[in-house]
Amino acid sequence: MNLKNSANSSVGRSCPVEVRVGRQAIRASAVTQKLFCFWLPPGVCELRIVSGAAVPAEVDPASEDRRRLGAKIGAIFLGGEFIPLNSPVLADGFHPIERRGAERWRWTDGAARLILPRALARPVILELLVRDLFAGQAAQRADLIRAA
């Protein structure tokens, strides 16, 4: 999925980001530009944001970045409430905050965990602003390297 050009849409099987609650995979109910929306059922207290991932140094010989990168998360909203990128709700699987000018983000490792302060009492929407996906960039770079 090309995040730069994605239009308003419902999401089919090809969605590059999903949420997992235990063994249950929850696909995005909608994607608008770079905003992925997921309906979470009552009782959820922990979930994972799952995407493809790759190590930049394994894809690009010029890179020295050995981190496993999945989704570049710019913002998270749960039930309409903003969750800061430095919140303890963001647990293992999130790399440290990065910034360029006023823009801030955190890369996931492809399976980042959110631990909610309490179980959800009702269905709630989780919104993820996904600024980019490294796995998609990695596939494009690998194709270019093979073609050279």
C-alpha positions as CSV (number, residue, x, y, z in Angstrom):
1,M,0.0,0.0,0.0
2,N,1.4,3.4,-1.0
3,L,0.7,5.6,2.1
4,K,1.5,8.8,0.2
5,N,-1.3,8.3,-2.3
6,S,-3.9,6.2,-0.4
7,A,-7.4,7.6,-0.6
8,N,-10.3,7.3,1.8
9,S,-11.2,3.7,1.8
10,S,-12.5,0.6,3.5
11,V,-9.8,-1.9,4.0
12,G,-9.6,-5.4,2.4
13,R,-7.2,-8.2,3.0
14,S,-4.1,-6.2,1.8
15,C,-3.9,-3.8,4.7
16,P,-0.3,-3.5,5.7
17,V,-1.0,-2.8,9.4
18,E,-3.2,-4.8,11.8
19,V,-3.9,-5.0,15.5
20,R,-3.7,-8.2,17.4
21,V,-5.4,-8.9,20.7
22,G,-4.2,-12.3,21.9
23,R,-4.5,-14.5,18.8
24,Q,-7.2,-12.4,17.3
25,A,-6.2,-10.2,14.3
26,I,-8.2,-7.0,13.9
27,R,-8.0,-5.4,10.5
28,A,-8.5,-1.7,10.0
29,S,-12.1,-0.8,9.5
30,A,-11.0,2.2,7.4
31,V,-7.9,4.0,6.2
32,T,-8.1,7.7,5.4
33,Q,-4.8,9.0,4.0
34,K,-2.4,7.7,6.7
35,L,-4.9,7.3,9.5
36,F,-5.7,3.6,10.2
37,C,-8.9,3.0,12.3
38,F,-9.5,-0.2,14.3
39,W,-12.5,-1.1,16.4
40,L,-11.4,-2.7,19.7
41,P,-13.8,-5.0,21.6
42,P,-14.6,-4.6,25.3
43,G,-12.2,-6.2,27.7
44,V,-9.0,-5.3,25.8
45,C,-6.2,-4.3,28.0
46,E,-3.2,-5.1,25.8
47,L,-2.7,-5.3,22.1
48,R,0.0,-5.4,19.4
49,I,0.4,-3.2,16.3
50,V,1.6,-5.6,13.7
51,S,3.2,-4.8,10.3
52,G,5.9,-6.1,8.0
53,A,9.4,-5.1,9.2
54,A,13.0,-5.1,7.9
55,V,16.5,-4.1,9.0
56,P,17.7,-1.1,7.0
57,A,21.4,-2.4,6.9
58,E,20.2,-5.7,5.5
59,V,18.4,-4.0,2.6
60,D,20.7,-1.0,1.9
61,P,24.4,-1.7,1.9
62,A,25.1,2.0,2.7
63,S,22.9,1.9,5.9
64,E,24.4,1.3,9.3
65,D,21.0,1.1,11.0
66,R,20.6,-2.4,12.5
67,R,17.1,-1.7,14.1
68,R,14.2,-3.8,12.9
69,L,11.7,-1.2,11.5
70,G,8.0,-1.7,10.9
71,A,5.5,1.2,11.1
72,K,6.5,4.8,11.6
73,I,3.8,6.0,14.1
74,G,3.1,9.7,14.2
75,A,0.1,9.7,16.6
76,I,-2.2,7.4,18.5
77,F,-5.7,8.1,19.6
78,L,-7.8,5.8,21.7
79,G,-11.5,6.6,21.9
80,G,-10.7,10.1,20.6
81,E,-8.1,10.7,23.3
82,F,-4.5,11.5,22.3
83,I,-1.9,9.1,23.6
84,P,1.5,10.9,23.7
85,L,4.4,9.1,22.0
86,N,6.3,9.1,25.3
87,S,3.4,7.5,27.2
88,P,4.1,4.4,29.3
89,V,1.2,2.8,27.3
90,L,3.7,2.3,24.5
91,A,5.6,-0.7,25.7
92,D,8.1,-3.1,24.1
93,G,8.4,-3.0,20.3
94,F,8.6,0.8,20.1
95,H,11.9,2.5,19.3
96,P,12.7,5.8,21.0
97,I,11.1,9.0,19.8
98,E,12.7,10.6,16.7
99,R,12.1,14.1,15.4
100,R,12.7,16.3,12.4
101,G,11.7,19.9,13.1
102,A,8.3,19.9,14.7
103,E,7.5,16.4,13.5
104,R,7.8,13.5,16.0
105,W,7.4,9.8,15.5
106,R,8.3,6.3,16.8
107,W,9.2,3.3,14.7
108,T,7.8,0.0,15.7
109,D,9.7,-3.2,15.3
110,G,6.8,-4.8,13.5
111,A,5.0,-6.1,16.6
112,A,4.8,-3.2,19.1
113,R,2.8,-3.6,22.3
114,L,0.3,-1.1,23.9
115,I,-0.6,-1.8,27.5
116,L,-3.8,0.1,28.5
117,P,-4.2,1.3,32.0
118,R,-7.5,-0.6,32.4
119,A,-9.6,-3.0,30.3
120,L,-11.9,-1.4,27.9
121,A,-15.5,-1.3,29.2
122,R,-17.0,-0.9,25.7
123,P,-16.0,-1.0,22.1
124,V,-13.5,1.8,21.3
125,I,-11.8,3.0,18.2
126,L,-8.0,3.0,18.0
127,E,-6.6,5.4,15.4
128,L,-3.0,5.2,14.3
129,L,-1.3,7.9,12.2
130,V,1.1,5.7,10.2
131,R,3.6,8.1,8.5
132,D,5.4,5.3,6.7
133,L,6.1,1.6,6.5
134,F,9.7,0.5,6.4
135,A,8.9,-3.0,5.0
136,G,7.4,-1.4,1.8
137,Q,10.5,0.8,1.4
138,A,12.7,-2.2,1.9
139,A,11.0,-4.2,-0.8
140,Q,11.4,-1.3,-3.2
141,R,15.1,-0.9,-2.4
142,A,15.7,-4.6,-2.8
143,D,14.1,-4.6,-6.2
144,L,16.3,-1.6,-7.2
145,I,19.4,-3.4,-6.0
146,R,18.5,-6.6,-7.8
147,A,17.8,-4.6,-11.0
148,A,21.2,-2.8,-10.9
